[in-house]
Amino acid sequence: MNNFLRLWQTTTVRLTALFIVIFVVASVGLLAFMAYQSTIVIQRNQTRDIEREIRQIMRIEHERGVRATAVAVQALSNRPGQGIYYLGDDAGRMLVGNLSDFPSSVLAIEGVHTFDYDRGRAFSEEGEDEAEHFEGYALVQSVLLDSGLRLIVGRDIRERRGFAAIIFQGFFFGVIGIVVFSAVAGGLTARRVLRRIDSITDTSTKIMSGNLSERVPVTKRNDEFDRLANSLNDMLDRIEQLMQGLKDVTDNVAHDLKTPLTRLRNKSEAALRPGVSAKERQKALETTIEESDQLIRTFNALLMIARAEAGAPSGAFADVDISEVATDMAELYQPVVEDAGMTLETNIAADIHLRANRELIGQALVNLVENAVKYARTGKVTVGVRESNDRVLIEVTDEGPGIPEADRGEVTKRFVRLEKSRTETGSGLGLSLVSAVAQLHRGTLRLEDAEPGLRAIIDLPKSAKN
């Protein structure tokens, strides 16, 4: 009972039941209409035959007299078949024919009549009686001839009624077969669907228990369930990547923030020791402020990356002159680059517009220039903006040592720093932020060999929209 209720709760079984009902109703209506039309056609044909024979007999009676009429009726009576014929006088005595027992209304009233009858006596061609017992259902037309004789011509329609009964009997068993077959097919289909759904449910249960490596089984049929399974598996892959990324971020945050926090505590504790001079305490406070600023920059970078990856609200995007943003940034950082003993050059095409977030694009450029200054240390830094087909390319090129090709995919991850000793200042979030900004604008960050140095390219589509 529980299995039946479970099957009935499935959409497949309910739809199958609905289709069965619709099909049965439609079939009943169609076959009933066909049976009715068939009966009507047969009845019309019989009625036309009756009327034709009556007209022929009336013409014989009018042209040749009563005797010829009796001979014609007797000849028709002797023919095998379903014909019913009677010719009698006004007293109700049968002169010729093959049926003598009629209801009184048939003998008294002209018109079409139907009735059950028992043909107890028939006549052979020699006029001799034959013992015959025949029950039937008659359709007759009663006519009073000009001579005063009563003429009745009809047909036995028992076979016609039997034909309709056979149609409906076959239809009845056909409907039963259709219902049984459809119910079995619906049950098997629902069971197959439930197995696929159960596999998805089991996988979901395992994943909720903490096993993120589980995936929904996929068959080779490539049906709608396989497409659903592939979509779910892609989603699970992405969730697993995000969870692993969160774990890595957590580990890196703990590692990168533990050291500066420990230094802050040690500096503060040292400054509070007895006998420490005012100059040493001031230096400890300055170091504490520097460490605090670095922590604030780290958290600000993390917050900005999170916002970029979450997607900026639609109001944050507007038509931005990328050429102007790059020019302003280059003018702002030129003194910084020169103080580092390097030169800053620009190769910025004019009047390049893009629907973007001005603040994030500017921050991404700042990060690329700061990285170039920090790690190249010599030579020149070139900032460029250009169009290529339907793309906008923002480039920052330096002449430093560059990044090995094997490491270029890693440096855009959070807290990844190629300088393992971490003697350089920084949090390892600069390129992560640039990559997040590029993805927010439906673009990519590419790192290429500038020979020598590194070329960082923010590749954005001109149609970038939020």
ABEGO torsion letter per residue (X at the ends): XAAAAAAAABAAAAAAAAAAAAAAAAAAAAAAAAAAAAAAAAAAAAAAAAAAAAAAAAAAAAAAEAAAAAAAAAAAAABBEABBBBBBBAAGBBABEABABBBAAAAABBEBBBBBBBBABBBBAAGBBBBBBBBBBBBBBBBBBAAGBBBBBBBBAAAAAAAAAAAAAAAAAAAAAAAAAAAAAAAAAAAAAAAAAAAAAAAAAAAAAGBAABBBBBBAAGBAAAAAAAAAAAAAAAAAAAAAAAAAAAAAAAAAAAAAAAAAAAAAAAAABBGBBAAAAAAAAAAAAAAAAAAAAAAAAAAAAAAAAAEBBAAABBBBBAAAAAAAAAAAAAAAAAAAGBBBBBBBBBGBBBBBBAAAAAAAAAAAAAAAAAAAGBEBBBBBBBBBEABBBBBBBBABAEBBAAAAAAAABBGBBABAAGABBEAGAAAAAAAAAAAAAGBBBBBBBAOBEBBBBBBBBAABBX
